[in-house]
Amino acid sequence: MKTEIRLSASLVPVALASTIALMATLHAPAQQVTLSPKTMPAIGTVDERYQSYNIEMLEVTGGRFWAPYRSQTSAPADAAQPTPGPMPASLYRYRAPIDLTNPKLRKLAAALGPAYLRVSGTWANSTYFQDTDAPAPTTPPLGFNGVLTRAQWRSVIDFSRAVDANLVTSFAISPGVRDTNGVWTPVEAQKLLNYTRSAGGSIAAAEMFNEPTFASMGGAPKGYDAAAYARDFHAFEAFIQKEDPEMKVLGPGGVGESGSLGPMPGMNLIKSEDILKAEGPGLDAFSYHFYGAVSKRCLRIGAVGGTTPEEALAPDWLSRTNHDQEFYAALRDRFTPGKPLWLTETGETACGGDPLGVGLHR
Protein backbone atom coordinates (compact mmCIF):
# COMPACT_ATOMS: atom_id res chain seq x y z
CA MET A 1 0.00 0.00 0.00
CA LYS A 2 1.28 3.47 -0.90
CA THR A 3 0.19 6.82 0.50
CA GLU A 4 0.09 9.89 -1.72
CA ILE A 5 1.80 13.12 -0.66
CA ARG A 6 -0.10 16.19 -1.82
CA LEU A 7 1.61 19.58 -1.55
CA SER A 8 0.95 22.78 -3.38
CA ALA A 9 3.83 23.20 -5.78
CA SER A 10 3.51 26.98 -5.52
CA LEU A 11 3.50 27.09 -1.71
CA VAL A 12 5.61 24.41 -0.09
CA PRO A 13 7.59 22.21 -2.49
CA VAL A 14 10.02 21.41 0.33
CA ALA A 15 10.53 18.79 2.98
CA LEU A 16 8.74 18.76 6.33
CA ALA A 17 11.59 20.45 8.19
CA SER A 18 11.51 23.47 5.91
CA THR A 19 7.73 23.61 6.18
CA ILE A 20 7.98 23.83 9.96
CA ALA A 21 10.56 26.58 9.63
CA LEU A 22 8.24 28.53 7.33
CA MET A 23 5.30 28.21 9.72
CA ALA A 24 7.44 29.36 12.64
CA THR A 25 8.08 32.67 10.87
CA LEU A 26 4.41 33.52 10.37
CA HIS A 27 3.98 35.72 13.42
CA ALA A 28 1.27 38.11 12.14
CA PRO A 29 -2.03 36.92 13.66
CA ALA A 30 -4.08 38.46 10.81
CA GLN A 31 -2.30 36.40 8.16
CA GLN A 32 -4.19 33.28 7.08
CA VAL A 33 -3.19 30.49 4.72
CA THR A 34 -5.84 28.13 3.39
CA LEU A 35 -4.80 24.75 2.02
CA SER A 36 -7.04 22.46 0.00
CA PRO A 37 -5.38 19.03 -0.15
CA LYS A 38 -7.90 17.62 -2.65
CA THR A 39 -6.88 20.18 -5.26
CA MET A 40 -3.13 19.70 -4.82
CA PRO A 41 -1.22 17.58 -7.34
CA ALA A 42 0.40 14.39 -6.03
CA ILE A 43 4.17 14.83 -6.15
CA GLY A 44 5.20 11.45 -4.73
CA THR A 45 4.26 8.39 -2.73
CA VAL A 46 5.53 6.83 0.47
CA ASP A 47 5.08 3.38 1.93
CA GLU A 48 2.34 2.99 4.53
CA ARG A 49 5.12 2.18 7.05
CA TYR A 50 7.04 5.35 6.21
CA GLN A 51 6.82 6.84 9.72
CA SER A 52 8.49 4.33 12.03
CA TYR A 53 10.52 4.10 15.23
CA ASN A 54 13.46 2.51 16.99
CA ILE A 55 14.08 0.62 20.23
CA GLU A 56 17.75 0.42 21.13
CA MET A 57 19.04 -3.13 21.54
CA LEU A 58 20.38 -2.10 24.94
CA GLU A 59 16.87 -1.14 26.03
CA VAL A 60 15.79 -4.71 25.28
CA THR A 61 18.71 -6.39 27.04
CA GLY A 62 19.25 -3.86 29.81
CA GLY A 63 22.64 -2.33 30.43
CA ARG A 64 24.50 0.96 30.60
CA PHE A 65 22.68 3.48 28.45
CA TRP A 66 22.87 7.28 28.30
CA ALA A 67 22.64 8.72 31.81
CA PRO A 68 19.59 10.91 32.53
CA TYR A 69 20.63 14.56 32.69
CA ARG A 70 19.18 15.01 36.15
CA SER A 71 21.56 12.41 37.58
CA GLN A 72 24.67 12.85 35.46
CA THR A 73 26.49 14.95 38.03
CA SER A 74 25.06 13.37 41.18
CA ALA A 75 25.00 9.61 40.59
CA PRO A 76 28.24 7.60 40.53
CA ALA A 77 29.28 6.17 37.19
CA ASP A 78 28.38 2.49 36.87
CA ALA A 79 31.32 0.66 35.32
CA ALA A 80 29.82 -2.85 35.36
CA GLN A 81 29.89 -3.07 31.56
CA PRO A 82 32.18 -1.53 28.95
CA THR A 83 31.25 1.64 27.09
CA PRO A 84 31.16 2.01 23.29
CA GLY A 85 34.48 2.93 21.74
CA PRO A 86 36.34 5.74 23.53
CA MET A 87 33.31 7.10 25.38
CA PRO A 88 33.86 7.82 29.12
CA ALA A 89 31.92 5.81 31.73
CA SER A 90 30.52 8.98 33.30
CA LEU A 91 28.09 9.38 30.38
CA TYR A 92 26.23 6.15 31.17
CA ARG A 93 24.00 4.61 33.84
CA TYR A 94 22.44 1.18 34.16
CA ARG A 95 18.94 0.84 32.71
CA ALA A 96 16.72 -2.19 33.32
CA PRO A 97 15.26 -3.98 30.25
CA ILE A 98 12.18 -2.32 28.80
CA ASP A 99 8.82 -4.01 29.46
CA LEU A 100 7.34 -4.58 26.02
CA THR A 101 4.26 -6.24 27.51
CA ASN A 102 3.11 -2.93 29.02
CA PRO A 103 -0.51 -2.43 27.82
CA LYS A 104 -0.24 1.36 27.60
CA LEU A 105 2.98 1.17 25.58
CA ARG A 106 1.40 -1.32 23.19
CA LYS A 107 -1.72 0.78 22.76
CA LEU A 108 0.26 3.93 22.01
CA ALA A 109 2.64 2.11 19.64
CA ALA A 110 -0.28 0.44 17.83
CA ALA A 111 -1.65 3.90 17.04
CA LEU A 112 1.52 4.50 14.99
CA GLY A 113 1.01 1.36 12.93
CA PRO A 114 1.49 0.14 10.37
CA ALA A 115 5.19 0.86 10.89
CA TYR A 116 8.68 -0.58 11.02
CA LEU A 117 10.24 -1.31 14.40
CA ARG A 118 14.02 -1.11 14.31
CA VAL A 119 15.87 -2.87 17.14
CA SER A 120 19.50 -1.96 16.68
CA GLY A 121 21.95 0.74 17.74
CA THR A 122 25.60 0.80 18.70
CA TRP A 123 25.23 -1.86 21.38
CA ALA A 124 23.72 -4.36 18.92
CA ASN A 125 27.13 -4.59 17.24
CA SER A 126 28.54 -6.55 20.17
CA THR A 127 25.48 -8.35 21.59
CA TYR A 128 25.57 -12.13 22.09
CA PHE A 129 22.33 -14.06 21.50
CA GLN A 130 21.90 -16.74 24.16
CA ASP A 131 20.04 -19.42 22.27
CA THR A 132 18.80 -21.31 25.34
CA ASP A 133 16.08 -20.68 27.90
CA ALA A 134 18.58 -20.25 30.73
CA PRO A 135 18.98 -16.83 32.40
CA ALA A 136 21.57 -14.50 30.94
CA PRO A 137 25.09 -14.95 32.33
CA THR A 138 26.39 -12.20 34.58
CA THR A 139 29.34 -11.68 32.21
CA PRO A 140 29.03 -11.72 28.40
CA PRO A 141 31.07 -14.34 26.51
CA LEU A 142 34.51 -13.31 25.31
CA GLY A 143 34.30 -10.95 22.37
CA PHE A 144 30.90 -9.50 23.31
CA ASN A 145 29.68 -6.65 25.51
CA GLY A 146 26.07 -7.69 26.12
CA VAL A 147 23.65 -10.62 26.11
CA LEU A 148 20.22 -10.93 24.48
CA THR A 149 18.09 -13.80 25.80
CA ARG A 150 15.42 -15.78 24.01
CA ALA A 151 12.76 -14.35 26.29
CA GLN A 152 13.83 -10.80 25.49
CA TRP A 153 13.85 -11.34 21.74
CA ARG A 154 10.53 -13.18 21.94
CA SER A 155 9.09 -10.09 23.66
CA VAL A 156 10.28 -8.00 20.68
CA ILE A 157 8.61 -10.39 18.22
CA ASP A 158 5.36 -10.44 20.21
CA PHE A 159 5.39 -6.64 20.52
CA SER A 160 5.97 -6.14 16.81
CA ARG A 161 3.00 -8.34 15.96
CA ALA A 162 0.76 -6.65 18.52
CA VAL A 163 1.44 -3.16 17.15
CA ASP A 164 1.66 -4.00 13.42
CA ALA A 165 5.36 -3.17 13.10
CA ASN A 166 7.66 -5.10 10.78
CA LEU A 167 11.03 -5.85 12.36
CA VAL A 168 14.27 -4.20 11.22
CA THR A 169 17.59 -4.98 12.93
CA SER A 170 21.34 -5.44 12.54
CA PHE A 171 23.82 -8.09 13.64
CA ALA A 172 26.87 -8.53 15.82
CA ILE A 173 30.25 -7.79 14.24
CA SER A 174 32.48 -7.71 17.35
CA PRO A 175 35.52 -9.99 17.84
CA GLY A 176 33.23 -12.75 19.17
CA VAL A 177 31.85 -13.51 15.68
CA ARG A 178 35.14 -13.48 13.79
CA ASP A 179 37.27 -16.39 12.59
CA THR A 180 41.00 -16.77 13.09
CA ASN A 181 41.63 -14.43 10.15
CA GLY A 182 39.40 -11.75 11.63
CA VAL A 183 36.64 -12.23 9.05
CA TRP A 184 32.96 -11.87 10.01
CA THR A 185 31.06 -15.15 10.38
CA PRO A 186 27.26 -15.64 10.63
CA VAL A 187 27.39 -17.54 13.92
CA GLU A 188 25.23 -14.99 15.78
CA ALA A 189 23.10 -13.95 12.81
CA GLN A 190 22.20 -17.59 12.15
CA LYS A 191 21.04 -18.13 15.73
CA LEU A 192 18.92 -15.00 15.69
CA LEU A 193 17.29 -15.80 12.33
CA ASN A 194 16.57 -19.40 13.36
CA TYR A 195 14.97 -18.42 16.63
CA THR A 196 12.96 -15.61 15.04
CA ARG A 197 11.43 -18.09 12.62
CA SER A 198 10.78 -20.66 15.33
CA ALA A 199 8.93 -18.00 17.35
CA GLY A 200 6.68 -17.19 14.41
CA GLY A 201 8.39 -13.95 13.50
CA SER A 202 10.39 -12.58 10.60
CA ILE A 203 12.93 -9.84 9.96
CA ALA A 204 11.82 -7.53 7.18
CA ALA A 205 15.13 -5.74 6.68
CA ALA A 206 18.56 -5.40 8.26
CA GLU A 207 21.79 -3.47 8.05
CA MET A 208 24.86 -5.64 8.46
CA PHE A 209 25.77 -3.56 11.49
CA ASN A 210 25.06 -0.18 13.00
CA GLU A 211 26.92 2.86 11.63
CA PRO A 212 30.03 1.47 9.95
CA THR A 213 31.21 5.03 9.37
CA PHE A 214 31.99 5.07 13.11
CA ALA A 215 33.10 1.43 13.28
CA SER A 216 35.62 2.13 16.04
CA MET A 217 32.77 3.15 18.34
CA GLY A 218 30.65 0.16 17.40
CA GLY A 219 32.91 -2.68 18.46
CA ALA A 220 34.66 -3.41 15.17
CA PRO A 221 38.27 -4.68 15.32
CA LYS A 222 41.06 -2.14 15.62
CA GLY A 223 42.05 -0.65 12.27
CA TYR A 224 38.71 -1.47 10.63
CA ASP A 225 38.36 0.26 7.26
CA ALA A 226 36.31 0.25 4.07
CA ALA A 227 38.16 -2.77 2.67
CA ALA A 228 37.45 -4.75 5.84
CA TYR A 229 33.80 -3.76 5.65
CA ALA A 230 33.56 -4.89 2.03
CA ARG A 231 35.12 -8.24 2.90
CA ASP A 232 32.63 -8.73 5.73
CA PHE A 233 29.70 -7.50 3.63
CA HIS A 234 30.36 -10.07 0.93
CA ALA A 235 30.18 -12.82 3.57
CA PHE A 236 27.04 -11.26 5.06
CA GLU A 237 25.28 -10.82 1.73
CA ALA A 238 26.02 -14.41 0.68
CA PHE A 239 24.66 -15.66 4.02
CA ILE A 240 21.42 -13.67 3.69
CA GLN A 241 20.88 -14.80 0.11
CA LYS A 242 21.08 -18.40 1.29
CA GLU A 243 19.25 -18.22 4.61
CA ASP A 244 16.67 -15.43 4.20
CA PRO A 245 16.49 -14.08 0.65
CA GLU A 246 13.20 -12.27 1.39
CA MET A 247 14.89 -10.02 3.93
CA LYS A 248 15.89 -6.62 2.56
CA VAL A 249 19.59 -5.85 2.88
CA LEU A 250 20.06 -2.23 3.91
CA GLY A 251 23.24 -0.23 3.95
CA PRO A 252 25.65 1.17 4.48
CA GLY A 253 23.86 3.07 7.28
CA GLY A 254 26.38 5.88 7.49
CA VAL A 255 26.16 9.00 9.63
CA GLY A 256 28.08 12.21 10.25
CA GLU A 257 29.54 12.77 6.79
CA SER A 258 27.79 15.82 5.36
CA GLY A 259 29.00 18.38 7.88
CA SER A 260 25.93 18.47 10.13
CA LEU A 261 27.92 16.88 12.96
CA GLY A 262 31.37 17.92 14.04
CA PRO A 263 34.23 15.48 14.67
CA MET A 264 33.95 13.05 17.60
CA PRO A 265 37.18 12.71 19.61
CA GLY A 266 38.91 9.35 19.27
CA MET A 267 36.80 8.11 16.34
CA ASN A 268 38.04 7.78 12.79
CA LEU A 269 35.39 8.32 10.13
CA ILE A 270 35.07 5.73 7.36
CA LYS A 271 33.39 7.31 4.35
CA SER A 272 30.25 5.73 2.92
CA GLU A 273 31.66 6.54 -0.52
CA ASP A 274 34.69 4.34 0.16
CA ILE A 275 32.48 1.57 1.55
CA LEU A 276 30.24 1.64 -1.52
CA LYS A 277 33.20 1.60 -3.88
CA ALA A 278 34.64 -1.44 -2.13
CA GLU A 279 31.52 -3.52 -1.49
CA GLY A 280 29.93 -3.52 -4.93
CA PRO A 281 26.29 -4.59 -5.49
CA GLY A 282 24.10 -6.33 -2.94
CA LEU A 283 21.94 -3.65 -1.32
CA ASP A 284 18.15 -3.72 -1.61
CA ALA A 285 17.86 -0.20 -0.22
CA PHE A 286 20.28 2.61 0.60
CA SER A 287 20.17 3.51 4.30
CA TYR A 288 21.63 6.37 6.29
CA HIS A 289 21.27 8.00 9.71
CA PHE A 290 20.70 11.66 10.50
CA TYR A 291 21.40 13.83 13.54
CA GLY A 292 21.40 17.60 13.14
CA ALA A 293 23.65 18.20 16.15
CA VAL A 294 25.36 16.50 19.10
CA SER A 295 24.03 16.65 22.64
CA LYS A 296 25.58 18.32 25.67
CA ARG A 297 26.96 14.94 26.73
CA CYS A 298 29.35 14.73 23.80
CA LEU A 299 30.14 18.44 23.90
CA ARG A 300 31.68 17.72 27.32
CA ILE A 301 34.22 15.34 25.77
CA GLY A 302 35.30 17.70 23.02
CA ALA A 303 32.81 17.05 20.22
CA VAL A 304 31.54 20.04 18.26
CA GLY A 305 28.19 20.72 16.62
CA GLY A 306 25.80 21.41 19.49
CA THR A 307 22.64 23.48 19.32
CA THR A 308 20.38 25.66 21.46
CA PRO A 309 16.57 25.92 21.71
CA GLU A 310 16.72 29.07 19.58
CA GLU A 311 18.91 27.48 16.91
CA ALA A 312 16.72 24.38 16.89
CA LEU A 313 13.82 26.48 15.59
CA ALA A 314 15.85 28.31 12.96
CA PRO A 315 15.51 27.49 9.24
CA ASP A 316 19.22 26.65 8.99
CA TRP A 317 19.05 23.91 11.62
CA LEU A 318 15.68 22.57 10.47
CA SER A 319 16.91 22.28 6.89
CA ARG A 320 19.89 20.11 7.82
CA THR A 321 17.81 16.99 7.30
CA ASN A 322 17.25 18.10 3.70
CA HIS A 323 20.98 18.69 3.32
CA ASP A 324 21.85 15.20 4.55
CA GLN A 325 19.14 13.62 2.43
CA GLU A 326 20.61 15.29 -0.65
CA PHE A 327 24.12 14.17 0.32
CA TYR A 328 23.16 10.52 0.69
CA ALA A 329 20.74 10.54 -2.25
CA ALA A 330 23.65 11.61 -4.46
CA LEU A 331 25.67 8.63 -3.23
CA ARG A 332 22.67 6.38 -3.80
CA ASP A 333 22.33 7.63 -7.36
CA ARG A 334 26.02 6.95 -8.05
CA PHE A 335 26.34 3.50 -6.52
CA THR A 336 22.83 1.98 -6.22
CA PRO A 337 20.69 3.88 -8.73
CA GLY A 338 16.98 3.26 -8.44
CA LYS A 339 17.14 1.78 -4.94
CA PRO A 340 14.86 3.18 -2.22
CA LEU A 341 16.38 5.61 0.27
CA TRP A 342 15.78 4.65 3.94
CA LEU A 343 16.46 6.92 6.90
CA THR A 344 16.87 4.16 9.49
CA GLU A 345 17.90 6.22 12.52
CA THR A 346 17.38 9.82 13.51
CA GLY A 347 16.80 11.96 16.55
CA GLU A 348 16.93 15.42 18.03
CA THR A 349 20.69 15.23 18.74
CA ALA A 350 23.29 12.46 18.75
CA CYS A 351 24.55 11.05 22.08
CA GLY A 352 21.13 10.53 23.59
CA GLY A 353 19.44 13.87 22.94
CA ASP A 354 19.47 17.26 24.65
CA PRO A 355 17.18 18.60 27.43
CA LEU A 356 15.79 21.35 25.19
CA GLY A 357 12.48 21.59 27.01
CA VAL A 358 10.64 19.06 24.86
CA GLY A 359 10.44 16.48 27.64
CA LEU A 360 11.83 13.62 25.56
CA HIS A 361 15.19 13.16 27.27
CA ARG A 362 15.19 13.08 31.05
Secondary structure, DSSP 4 states (H G I P E B T S, - for coil): -EEEEE--TTT--S-HHHHHHHHHT---TT------GGGSPEEEEEETT-S-EEEEHHHHH-EEEEPPGGGTTTSPP--SSPPSTT--GGGEEEEPPP-TT-HHHHHHHHTT-SEEEEEESGGGGGEEEE-SSSPPPSSPPTT-SEEEEHHHHHHHHHHHHHTTEEEEEE---SGGGB-TTS-B-SHHHHHHHHHHHHTT--EEEEESSS-GGGTTTTTPPTT--HHHHHHHHHHHHHHHHHH-TTSEEEEEEE-S-SSSS-PPTT-PPPPHHHHHHHH-S--SEEEEEEESSB-HHHHTTT------TTGGGSHHHHTHHHHHHHHHHHHHHHHSTT--EEEEEEESSBTT---SSSSS--
